[in-house]
Amino acid sequence: MRLAVLTGEHYITGDEACAEGALAAGCTFFGGYPITPATEIAEHMSKCLPEIGGTFIQMEDEIAAMASILGASWAGVKSMTSTSGPGFSLMMENIGLAVCTETPCVVVNVQRGGPSTGLPTMGAQGDMMQARWGSHGHYEIIALAASSAQEMFSQTITAFNLAEKYRTPVILLADEVIGHMSEKVIIPEASEIKTVSRPKPQGEKEGFRPFQPGENGVAPMPSAGDGYKIHVTGLTHDERGYPVMTVEAQAQMVERIVKKIQNNRDDIIKTESYSLDDAEIILVSYGISARTSLAAMNQARALGMKVGFLKLLTIWPFAEEKVRALATKARAFITVEINYGQIHLEVMRSVAGKAECHLVGHAGGTVITPEQVLERIKELY
Amino acid sequence: MAEKLNKLPKVTEYFCDEDQFSPGNACCPGCIMELNLRLVSKIMGKDSILLGTPGCSAPTIHGQNDRAWHKHSYYACVMTGVASSATGLARYYKKAGIDATIVCHTGDGCAQDIGIQTISGAAERNENIIYICYDNEGYMNTGVQRSSATPYGAATSTTPVGLKSIGKTTNSKNMPMIMAMHDIPYVATATLSHLEDYAKKLTKAKEMVKQGFVYLHVFCPCTVGWKVKPDSSITVCRAAVQSNYFPLWEVGNGAYRITQPVAKPKPINEMLKLIGKFNHLKDQEISVLQQQSDNRFSILQALCSIRA
């Protein structure tokens, strides 16, 4: 038997660190399906969850995996799944249902080369926009990134906390390199780990409205069986949860779902700044490419070039205010990502012509090297 | 057509034909998927199109070189769409009057779990497709996870064995019987220890697919995932048949028949002893597996007796 929080120093893979983060965050339900390079998360959960009294289920496909964690969430537990590209595509309809029904859950996408089956065992960062817009309709989503095994641990906890706080699915975008890389991970004492649980309704059960927002725009969430009348549907619904097929109800519901994220951007968006104060050129990156970027920045600084680095811990909502502010001081941005320009487009949008925007990226299958980034810095400097 | 089926050539005659499946693959030592595919492709002949999915065949065969499948057209579909993609091909060729055999070849994870919706749909529509499921009782390519074909008690990486865990706690899905209940023209089970039997069924499949959907369920031990000695995979196949764990049967147009009856079935434990993934099982758990196997066989016998 083991404790949920495995306090101590460990030498584990990013995938295992992700599973440990989930357990530390209070996850007690995992529904998954094997897929490279995320399988190790499911395998680790299959061993550990039963030991802490949780539930691990291998479902028949990713559609079922995603649907199962929504059911578990409405039963009142913190739930998650993990997958990679093809499975992420299959999960999209249910991710939309989670958004619409404001169901907290965590989806980990350990990205591999795509499109389609692509490069199952080789890393990429090509699902960034899919995480943002993959399900149909207009909505907001929270997506995080991790650039080390340690961050796989901590960002998984953050993902659960944000999911619970804002009653929304949260996506953790990792990549094959981070998922499969073994590194030292320090797991603190359980008392030092901050965990958040969904707001629960108080008071009268009669007339309770499960989608009536509280102070931060988020409605308290009862579990099935708590005694509250619950009607959960992916149809456009009012605060009671019942379908209302009108233009007004659609506007009211979508606006609530969008604004509960948008109005709390300051709380949700996290970045790390490296040598930005005097930077003439700013690197913007996340995931494994963040480590490339940090190395490139250090090499450039050693050569006397004023280069800074903005690391994105939160991908969605995008840190546009931060980038916009930096654009008034720096003369160029270089987005470093393993695709042909997805977050690069967001940087361009946020910079809005106030500085040059460049991309160092490729189609996937390997990491970007610091030398490739440094070369571009030298060209621009 | 019955007359024609009675005059089937022997399996050795097929092996005199040109090999449609060429050397040069990266299967694990002792893997019998290559033997399976060689037999399938020989009997299906040149005018066939093979469809598969991500799975063992991806990294070991069509991912390794351009030789193994170079005499066939091969379409690697997504796991949720094999029988549907095959439908597109089959419908077009039928409409165009082109005599081509459409053969789907996937593992049990695709056939029984993620792809069962499309197989069931194609079977109900009675598409002119041969679907061959090579059943290695789990997701071997991604590192030995359980599937709905994984039997009770088997150790996999997602049904780990521990102090309180015996491995998988539920029975496997009886997929060939599920397909038989679709009332399609032909369903059969086969394995690589009985090549003559398998060859006859493949030949029948090639004929019966002209009437509609055909499903073949092939028992294919995985030496790595099952912890079987590389030289023992055929032995395991034979033991599965001789214990009635995997009986060889067929059903064509409603008539069930055991094609390789076993006079004195051996206890299932004779087979389990050859397979590492069952090493941890105690007598009580073995008897559960024996009971499940017996139950399934008695259902099969009952169905065979209806015809009689």
Interface residues (C-beta under 8 A of the other chain):
Chain A: Y33 P34 I35 T36 T39 A42 E43 S46 K47 P50 F56 Q58 E60 D61 E62 P86 L90 S116 T117 P120
Chain B: P54 A58 A76 V78 M79 T80 G109 D113 I114 I116 Y139 T142 G143 Q145 R146 S148 S157 T158 T159 P160 G162 K164 S165
